[in-house]
Amino acid sequence: MSLLQEQAELIGLQAVAWLAGEDELLPVFLGSTGASEQDFREGLGDPAFQGAVLDFLLMNDAWVRQFCAAQDLPPDMPFRARQALPGGGEVHWT
């Protein structure tokens, strides 16, 4: 079952907020994406930015588990939300 856009954006916003509170992980995100702290603040409500945060979290199963535990979400929810946000339907095989 696919998520509605509003549900996906809510999960994306939760992911951004969770990442903002992760003092060790936030600098890793900023360093790997080239985003500044200002970009991070300005991207809060942007579904494309939320998708980028979910892409980052989805790179590591431990991060997904931590986020889902903190938000009381099923472990597949970040992936499902990512698919519903801009760019989420694109498959990147590398």
C-alpha positions as CSV (number, residue, x, y, z in Angstrom):
1,M,0.0,0.0,0.0
2,S,1.4,3.4,-0.9
3,L,1.3,6.4,1.4
4,L,-0.5,9.6,0.7
5,Q,1.6,12.6,0.0
6,E,0.6,14.2,3.4
7,Q,1.6,11.1,5.3
8,A,4.9,10.8,3.5
9,E,5.7,14.5,4.2
10,L,4.9,14.0,7.9
11,I,7.3,11.1,8.1
12,G,9.8,13.2,6.1
13,L,9.4,16.0,8.6
14,Q,9.8,13.6,11.5
15,A,13.0,12.3,9.9
16,V,14.4,15.8,9.6
17,A,13.5,16.6,13.2
18,W,15.0,13.4,14.4
19,L,18.2,14.0,12.5
20,A,18.5,17.5,13.9
21,G,18.6,16.0,17.4
22,E,21.3,13.5,16.5
23,D,24.5,15.4,17.4
24,E,26.8,12.8,16.0
25,L,24.9,12.0,12.8
26,L,23.8,15.5,11.7
27,P,27.4,16.5,10.8
28,V,27.8,13.3,8.8
29,F,24.6,14.2,6.8
30,L,25.8,17.8,6.3
31,G,29.3,16.6,5.2
32,S,28.0,14.0,2.9
33,T,25.5,16.2,1.2
34,G,27.3,19.5,1.2
35,A,24.3,21.1,2.9
36,S,24.9,23.9,5.4
37,E,23.1,24.3,8.7
38,Q,21.1,27.1,7.1
39,D,20.2,24.8,4.2
40,F,19.0,22.3,6.8
41,R,16.8,24.8,8.5
42,E,15.4,26.1,5.2
43,G,14.7,22.6,4.0
44,L,12.4,21.5,6.8
45,G,9.2,21.9,4.9
46,D,10.5,21.0,1.5
47,P,9.4,17.5,0.4
48,A,12.5,17.1,-1.8
49,F,14.8,17.9,1.1
50,Q,12.8,15.5,3.3
51,G,13.4,12.9,0.7
52,A,17.1,13.6,0.8
53,V,17.1,13.1,4.5
54,L,15.2,9.8,4.1
55,D,17.7,8.7,1.4
56,F,20.5,9.3,3.9
57,L,18.8,7.4,6.7
58,L,18.1,4.5,4.4
59,M,21.8,4.0,3.8
60,N,22.2,2.4,7.2
61,D,19.8,-0.1,8.8
62,A,20.9,1.0,12.3
63,W,19.8,4.5,11.5
64,V,16.5,3.3,10.2
65,R,15.9,1.2,13.3
66,Q,16.8,4.1,15.6
67,F,14.5,6.6,13.8
68,C,11.6,4.1,13.7
69,A,12.0,3.3,17.4
70,A,12.0,7.0,18.3
71,Q,8.9,7.6,16.2
72,D,7.2,4.3,16.9
73,L,7.0,3.5,13.2
74,P,7.2,0.2,11.4
75,P,10.7,-0.4,10.0
76,D,9.4,-0.2,6.4
77,M,7.8,3.2,6.8
78,P,10.8,5.4,5.9
79,F,11.2,3.5,2.6
80,R,7.5,3.8,1.8
81,A,7.6,7.5,2.7
82,R,10.6,8.0,0.5
83,Q,8.8,6.4,-2.5
84,A,6.0,8.9,-2.1
85,L,8.2,12.0,-2.0
86,P,9.7,13.8,-5.0
87,G,12.3,11.6,-6.7
88,G,11.4,8.5,-4.7
89,G,10.0,6.7,-7.6
90,E,13.3,6.8,-9.4
91,V,15.5,3.7,-9.0
92,H,19.3,4.4,-8.8
93,W,21.2,1.2,-9.5
94,T,24.9,1.7,-8.7
